[in-house]
Amino acid sequence: MTTSESRVRATETAGPVVRTASGAVRGRHEDGLAVFRGIPFAEPPVGEARFQAPRPARPWDGTREAYAFGPPPPQEAGIQGRTGVVPGPTGDDWLTVNVWTPEPDPAAARPVMVWIYGGAYKLGHAGQPGYDAQHIARDGDLVVVTFNYRVGTEGFARLDGAPANRGLLDQVAALEWVRANIAGFGGDPDQVTVFGESAGAGSVASLLAMPRARGLFRRAVAQSVPGTFFSDELARDMAAALAAEAGRKPTAADLATVDPRQLTDAGQALSAKMLQYADRWGQAAPTVTPFSPVVDGDVLPTTPWQALAAGEAREVDLLVGHNRDEFRLFLAMGGMLGKITADRVAGALRLLAPGGEAGERAYRAAFPDASPSELFERVQTDWLFAMPTLHLAEAQLAGGGRAHVYELTWAAPAGGGALGACHGLDIPLLFGTFRADLGNLFFAGTDVPAEAEELSAFFRRSWTSFARTGDPGWPVYGTEARPVQILDAEPQVTAYPEERSRRLWEGYDFPALPLLDKP
């Protein structure tokens, strides 16, 4: 039975009812699970609440039908690797949660996993088909929660008259909702694991460093952590450029006069011309997203690497990892596979590698046989995802905590494996959603091979075991043997495979990106 068929059948019988702090909600029985969608965890952030910290949801009378996902937050039409407006219902009630549970019984006290989606901090929502959590909840016999948070200008632009990192504050509010309400859905509020990919992993890393999030989760999984965190000066300069695209000032009051769905056009216009700001925005310019968590000294006091090394999250069990060929997805979607010139790779190496020109020489010496395209992909993968992820584990160790590390090396089958183990491949493997969202790209023109199904089951078994016990099934990472779980057709534990890159980045602390040319 397909998911859509199960939902049709679910309307024939009364669904389960759970009372939350705001009111009762009715879900549906779907293939052995109770599923609740679109439950408000905060007020719609519009009107007077626009660009402000999330406010508690207003109580309702009676029983609210929790059958449909809430509307996506306003967002750009597409980014590299994802095209088209994310489909979903319309409306202003962006801040909602969804719950998959085997049994909405307070006595069940199952572990809880809370998913945070990615999308360059400017795109995505929890109702995307690729985030259907039924397989994780069913296979792991636990409760899964997904939720929306503000992205783009609404969530991350650094505006006067508004708190920084509103998208992160939304995430804290969702976790507070979980703490207050998840027992009624059969979950244990003291056994919560946050997990996320890409910008979702950057969000997980941020939550580890945020005083407001302390105590809201026990474990954390960060898949492909981006190294891009903005200094306050850089974020304010970007916000000024963004507001200028809309013909406004970078203040909450002025931008609030623009409809949220029209304001996304300004973000998209700025994304398309960020390279023009390279002399001011430096390493941030090629990322084509003017949004990232801001190290503002309040909501986010320091970078995650600084916070973890100082022991701020030593009590949190950590599972982190990245994909071997992260940046290849963006090369493929940009039509640049095999087309990188010598000049372009030289520029990328000087901009991104530690040490500038010295870093370029070190990369060329470490990878003497690499073609320009291979070297370009390597430094982009290392700078943007691989090394920030590895360094998060090492910072956790330095701060007295524990971490488990993995690397995905299994190649997507589409195009004869040309995409390799690229960015985002872990999502359909973890969720088992091979024919949704990016899964449609990674498995295009092929049947889903048996080894993909087996690796998918291994993903879920490891992630849910970690959520339950703090142990995904392989040794903790250490700086001597450096044991890492390789996720491939035949999973195995080896020493960290990207040793050449690791040595090139040894000692780098991933500071907040600065504003280079101050006005």
N, C-alpha and C positions, 0 to 999 in steps of 0.2 A: 504494500500500500504506500502511495506517495504521501508526502507531507500535506499537499493540498487536499487529497482525498480524505485523509484522516481529519482535517479540519472541518470538511463538510459533514462527515459522520458525527463529529463532536457536537454539532448543533442539535442533534436529535435527542440528546440527554442533558440534564442539568449538570453544569460544571461545578467544580469545587469552589468553595467560598472561604476566604481568609480575611480576618479583620486586621487591618493595619492601624497605625496611629492616626491616620487621616480618615479612615472609613473602610467599609467592607469592599472587597473586590471579588468578582467571579471569573475564574479562568475556564479552561477546557481540558478535557482528557484527550491526550494525543499519543497513541502508540505506547501506552504504559507509563506515560508521564502526565503530570499536571502542569499546564503551561499558562502563564499569566503575562500579558503584554500591555505596554502603554500605561503603567501605573505612575502618576506624577510623584516625583520626590522633591520637587520645588515648584514655586510659582512660575508661570511663563515670564521670562526675563524681557518684558516689553513695557512700554509706557514708562512710568517712573522707575521701574526695576531695570530698565535697559542699561547695559554696561556696568551693572552693580553686582555685588556678591549675591549668590543665590539666596532666596528667601524660602522659608518652609512652605510646603504645599498647604493650601487651605482645606480644611475638613469638608467632607460631603456627607449628605444624608443618603440613606438607603444603600443599595449594593451597586457598585460601579462595574460595568462589563469591561473586563480586561482581556479583550479578544484580539485587538489590533495594535501593532507597533505605533508609537507616537510619531509625530512628524519630525523629519530631520532638521537639525539646525541649519540656518542659512549658510551656504558654502559655495565655493567656486565650481565652475562647470566641469573641471577636469584637471588632472596633473599628469606628468609623465608616468605611464604605466597604468593609468586609469582614465577612461574617457567617458564623457557624458554626465549629465546631472544625475546624482544618486536618486533613484526612484523612491517614492514614499508618499504618505499622506501629507496634506498641507495643513497649516495652522501654526499657532504661536506656542503651543504646549510642547516645547522642545525637550524639556528636562523630565524624562520618564525612564523607568526601569522595566525590565522584563525578567521573568523567573521561570526556569525549568526545574522541576523537582519530582523525584520518584514518589513522594508522599508528603502532602502538606499537613504533617502531624507534628506539633511541637515536641512530642516525645522522641521523634526520630533523631534529632541533633546530628545531622549529617554535616561533613565538611562542606564549605562554600567556596566556589571559585567565581571571581568577579572579573569579567573581561573588559578591557579598555581598547577600543579600536584605534587604528592608525589612519594616516592620510595627510601627512605633512602638516599637521595642525591646522589644516584649512579645508578638509574634506572628510566625509565618512559619517555613518550613523549605525546604530546598533541593529536596525532592522534589515541591514543588507543580508541577502540570502546566504552569503558565505559565512556568516556568523551564527547560523542556526546551531544552537548548542545541544540539540537533542542527543547526539552520539556521545558527547562528553558526559552529560548527566546520566544517561542510561548505562554506558560502559563503566563509568566510575562510581555509580551508585552514590551520587552527591548532588548538591544543589548548585546550579549555575545562574549567575546574574549578569545581564548586560545592561548598558544604559547609554543615553545620549549625553554629550557635553558640548558646550559652545566651542566652535572652531572659528578660524579666520579672524576677522575684525572684531566680531562679537566676543570671542573668547580670549584673544591673545594680543590685540593691538594695545600698545602702551599709551594710554590716553590720560590727559589731565582730567581730574574729577572722577576717576574710576580706579578701582584696585587693579593691580597687575595680575596677570595669570588667572583671569576669570574662569577659563576652561578647567584649570586645575582646582579651583575652588568648587566648581560644579562636581568634580570627581570626589572631593572630600565630602560634599553634601550627599552624594549617592552612597558613599561608604557609611556615612552616619545613618542613612535610611536603612542600610543593610543591618547595621548593629541594632537598630531599634525594632526592626520588623521581621528579620529573616527567620527567627524561631518559629513564627506562625506558618512558614512555608516548609518547615522540616529541617531548617539549617541551624548550625551552631554558630552563634555570633562570635565565639572565642576561637573559631577555627576557620578564619577567612584567609584566602589566598588571592591576591590581585595578579592578573596576568595580562600582557599586552604585547603588541608587535609594532615595530617602527615607531611612529609618533606615540602609539600606545605604550611602547616600551620606554620611550623617553618620559612619558607621563608616570610610569611606574617608578623610574629612577628619581623623578622629581618628588613623588610622594614619599619615597624613602628619606628625602632630605627636608621635608616640610614639617615643622612643629605641629601644624594643624592636623596632620594626618597620623600623628603618633598614636599608637594603640588601636588603630582601626583595622589593622590586618596583621596576621602572624607570619605569613610567607609571601614571597613575591617571585614572579617569573617575568623576565624581561627578554624578549625575542628581537634581536637586531636593534640595539640601542643607538639612536642617532647621537653624534657628538656635538650637535649644534644647540648651544644655549647662548642666549644673547645677554650682553651687558645692558644696563639700564640706558646708557647713552645711545647705544646702537639701536635699541628697540624704539626709543623716542624719535630718533632720526628717521627710522623706517615708517613710524606712524605719521610723521609730518609729511613724508612723501606720499603715503597712502591717502591721507586726508586731502592733499592737493589734487590727487586724481579725481576726487569727488567734489572739488571746489569748496572745501570746508577747512576749518581749523582742526588740529588734532586734540579736540576736547570732547568729552562725553556729551556735553550739552549741544555742541554744534553738529556732531555726527548723528545724534539722536533725531535730528530733523530729516534724515535720509531713511527711507524704507530699508529694513534689514536685507531684503532680497535684492534691492538695487545696489546696496553698498558692496555686495560681493563683486560687482563689476569693477569697482575701483581696485579691489584686491587682485583680481585677475589681470587688470591692466598693468599694475605694478609688477606682478610676478613675471610678466612677459618682457619687461625692460630692466630687470635687476642688474644685468651685466653692465648697464650704463653707469651704475653706481659702484663699480669695482674699486675705484680709488678711495671711496669712503667706507664701503661695507666689507671689503677684503674677501675673506673666505666665505662669508655668507652670500655674496653676490651670485655665485654659480648655482646655489641650491634652488633657485627659482621659487622660494617661499619666504615671504617677509614675516613669517610667524614661527615662533619657537618659545619655549619657556624662558622667562626673563629673570635673571638673578637680580631681583629688586631690593634685596636686603630685608624684606619683610615676609611676604608670602613664601618666597624662595630665598632664604638667606645666603646660601652658597651653591656652588655646583654640586651635583650628586657625588662626584668623585672626592671632592673635599669633605663633604659631610660623612661619607662612609669611612674614609680614611681616619676621620676624627672619632669614629665609633658611634655615630648617631643612630645607626641601624643594626648594631651588632646583635640585637636580640631577634632580628628577622631572618628567617631562613631564605636563602637566595638561590635561584636557578637562572642562569643567563646563557645565551648562546647566539650564534650568528650563522648565516649561510655562506658557503665558500665563495660563491660568485655573485655577491650582493648587487653590484652595480651593473651587471650585464643586462638586467631588466630595463634599465633606463637607456642604455646604449641601443638596445633592440627597439624600444618604443620610439626612440629618436632617429631611427634609421642610420645609426652610426657604427654598427658592428663592423669591424675590420676597416674602418674609414678614418681612423685617427691619424693625423699627420705628426711628423716629428716636432714641428713647432708647437702644436697643441699639447702634446704630452710633456714637452719641456716646460711650458707655462703651468700646467697642472702640478707637476712635481715641485716647481719652485714655490707655488702658492700653498700647497697642501702638506708636503712632506716636512717633518720637523727640521728646522735649520735652513730653510730656503734653498739657496744654491748648494749648500753643503748637503742638504737632504736629497736634492736631485742626484748628486754624485753618489751618495750612499745607496739610493734605490737602484741606480744603474749598475753599481758594483754587486748588489745583492741579487739582482735578476739579470745577469749579463746576456741571457739568450732570449729575453722577452721582446716581442715585437712592440711597436709603438702602441697598438691597441691593447695588447696584454698589459703593458706597463701602466697605461692610462687607467684601465679597469682596476688594476691592482691597487694603485694609490688612492683611487676614489673609494673603492671598497674598504680599504684600511682606514682612511680618514673618517669616512661618514658613518660606518657601522661596526666593522670588525674590531678595531682597536678600542673604540669607546666601550664596547661590550666587554672585551677581555679586561680592560682596566677597571671596569666596575667591579668585577669579581676580585681583582687584586686589591682594590681599595677596601672592599669588605673584609678581606683577610687582614690587611694592615690595621683595620680598626677593631680587630678581635672577633670578627664574625666568621660565618661559614658560607661557602658558595659551591655550587655544582655548575659545571660548564659543559656545553655541547657545541658541535659544529655539524650542520646539515651539509652533506656532500652528494646526496642523491640528486641526479639531474632530472628536470622536468622532461617528459617524453615528447612534447610537441616539437615539430621541426627537427626530428632526429636527435634531440638533446641539445640543440643549439643554445638554449637559454641557460643550460647548466643548473646549478643549485643557486638560483637567483633570488633576489629580494621578493618576499611575499609568498614563496613556495610553501613555507611552513604553515600558512593559514589553512589551505584546503587539506593538507596532511593532518593537521591537528583536529580540525572540525569534521573531517570526512565529507567536505562539500566540494567534490571534484567537478561538479557541473554548475558552479555558481561563481559569479564575480571573476576574480583572477584565476580560479580553477578552470574556467572556460578557455583561458589563454594557455595555461600550462599543460592542459590535456587535450588541446584542440586537435581534431583529426585522428585521434587514437582512442582505443578502448582503455579503460583504467586498468593497468596491468596488476596482476596479483601481488607483485612486490610492493606496489604503491599501497594497496589495501593492508598488507602486512606492516609496512612502515607506519601507516596511519594508526593502526591499532597499537603499535609500539609507542608512538607519540602519546596517545591518550592514556595508555597504561602508565607511562613514566610521569606524565604531568599530574594525573589524579593520585598516583602513589605519593608524589611530592606533597600535594595538597593535604593528603591524609596523615603523612608521617614525617615529612621533611626530607625524605630520601627517595630520589627518582629511580634508584636502582644501580647507581654507579658511584665510584669514590668521590669524596669531596676534593675540590681543586686545591693544589698546594704549589708553592713556587719552586719546589725541587723536582718532583717527577712530572708535575703539570698534567695530571690525568684528565682526559676529555672524552666524553661520549661522542663517537662518530655516528651520525644518523645516516645510514645508507641501506642498500638492499640487505646487507649483513651487518647490523650494528655491532660495533666493537669499541673498546676503550683503548686509547693510545695516548702518547704524549701529544700536547697541542701541535697540530700539523703545520701551522703557519709560523714556524719558528723564525724564519728570516724577517718577516714583518714584525713579529713581536720584538726582536732585537732592535730594529730600526726605531721603534716607538718607546723603547724602554725609558722610563723616567718622565715621559710626557704626561701632563696632568689635565689636559683638556680644559683650559680656562674658558670663561665666558668670552664670546667673540666681541672684540672691541670696535668702537667707532674710530676709523683711522684718521680722517681729515675733519677735525672738529671745526664747526663754524665759528 
